[in-house]
């Protein structure tokens, strides 16, 4: 995929994927959320015939799948989407509105994960290079897959519209926790039933 687009895949993983290691919701001690950049929702269907028995095929068979998830904000850059997922709030609330911004004190552009004390070693694009294909303003899509899998989560597929901002409140409810008061997403009830 030549374009880097903000796409997410949220997974609940607790132990192995087989019934022998099944846990109750009350026993869950780890929630792993995986977010994948560059994976549009339509690509799962397009490449499904090439999936092995594990990985995506396992998630599609055993997880709760939302095929019609869309961002409700226009800027689908990495930091914006990741922060929305983690907080359950929109960019207007959490403040992360782009991967690159102008640092007034330094008088130059800054990248969201850039830290002069921890240089980035791997990568083909300089964090200062804003020319294609490294431009901060890439063509993007707002249609993304969301999949939840774990103990007590039923295999099912939903086609109604949901949003990435719904992930954090749903994870909180799954764990029996109260979502942060600033959370703006809705509970995906099928996940916690």
N, C-alpha and C positions, 0 to 999 in steps of 0.2 A: 504494500500500500504506500503510495508516494505521498499522500497527504497525512499529516498527523492530526487526528481529530479526537476530541474528548469523548470517550465512550466508557461506559462502565459495566462491570459485571460484579455484582455483590453476591458473595457466597457465605453461607454459614457452614463452617466445617468444624465438626467436633468429633475427634477420633477418626476411625476409618469409615469407609462408605458401606460397610456390610452390616447386616442385622445382628451379627454376633457381638458387635461392639456398640450397639445402640445405647443411647443415654437418654434420660428424661431431660426435659427443659431445665429442671431444677439443678441437674448435675452439670450443665454446660459451664465451663470455666474459660473457654476460649472462643472468640468470634474472630474469624479471619475474613477480612473484606479485601477482595482483589479487584483492582481497577485496571482496565486494559485500554491504553490509548491506541487508536488506529483500527479498532474493530467496530465497524458499523453494524447495526442490528440486522441488516439484510445479508451480511456475510455469513452468519450462522446457517441460514437456510441454503445459501448458495453452495457452501462447502460441506454440508452435513453428510453427504455420501462418502466423503473421504475420512470421516471421523473414525477412530478406533473405538473399542468398547469402553474405555475409560474416558477421562477428560470431559469434553463438551457433551458427548453422547450420554455419559453417566449423569451429568447435571440435567440434561434435558429430560431424561427418563425419570429421575428420582427427585428432582427439585420442583419448586414452585416457580414457574416461568411467566414473566410479564413481557409480552411481545410488543406492546404499544407504549413504551416509556419514552417520554419526551422532556427535554429540558424546558424550563419555563423562563429561562434567561437567554439573551442573545449571544453572549460571549461564551463559547464552549471551550475555552482554553483550559489546559490541564489544571492549573492551580485553582481556577474558579470552580470547576466541577468537583475536584477532590475536596475542597473546603465545604462546598454545598453538601456533599455526601456525608462528611464527618460531623457537620454541625446541624444538619437539617434546616438550615437557614439559607436565604437567598443572598446573592452578592451585595445587595443594598444593605443587608444586615451585617454580614460577616466582613465586608470590606475588601475582599480579594476580587478585583474586577479584571485582572489581566496578568499574563505571565511576565510582561515587561512593563516597567514604569520609569518615569524620570525621577532620579534621586536628586533633589534640589541641593542638598549639602555637597554631594560629590560632583554635581554639575554634569551628570551623564546618565545613560540608561542603565537600569539594574534588572537583573533576571530574578525570578521569584525564589530560586533555590541557591542563588549565588552568595558565597561567603568568602571574602578574601583570605580568611584563615583556613579554609577547607576547599582548595581548588578542585574543580571537576576534572577528572583524568580521562574518562572515556567519553567519546562523542566526536562526530564529524563536523559539527557546526560550532563556531564560537558563540558564546552567549551574547556577544556584541553584534554579531552578524545578522542583520535584519533584512538581507536580500534573499530572494527565493533560492533554494527551498527552505531556508532557515528563518523565514519571516515569522514574526510573532502573530501576524494576522493571516492565518491560513483559512482556506475554504473549510468549512466544518458542517457537520450535520447535527441536528438536535435529537435524532431518533436513536435510542440506545437499548440494548437488552439488559434486563435485571433478572437475576436468578438467585433464589435462596435455597439452600440445602442444609439439612441437619436433622437432629433428632426431633420427632414430632412434626416436621414439615412435610406435608403431603405432596406427592407428585401430581401436579396439575398445571394447566396452562391457561392464562387469562389474556384476552385481547383488548380489554378496556384500557383507556389512557391512564397511566400513572406517571410519576415524576421522580427523578433522582433525589429530590429533597425529601421524599417519603422514606428513604432507606434508614436514616438515623432514628426517627421515631419508631419505626418497625423493629429495628434491632433492640432498642431500649425496651419496648413492650415484650419482645420475645424473651429477654433476660429478666423480666419482672421489675424493670426499673422505670422510673418516671423520666420521660424525655426532658431535655433542658427546656426551661421556660421560654427560651427564644426560638425553639424549633418551630418552623412554619410548615413542615410537611405533614401529610396525613398518614394514619396507620393503615398498612396493607393487611387487613384483618385475616385474610386467608393464610398468612404466614404464621399467625399466633393462635389459630384455632386449635 
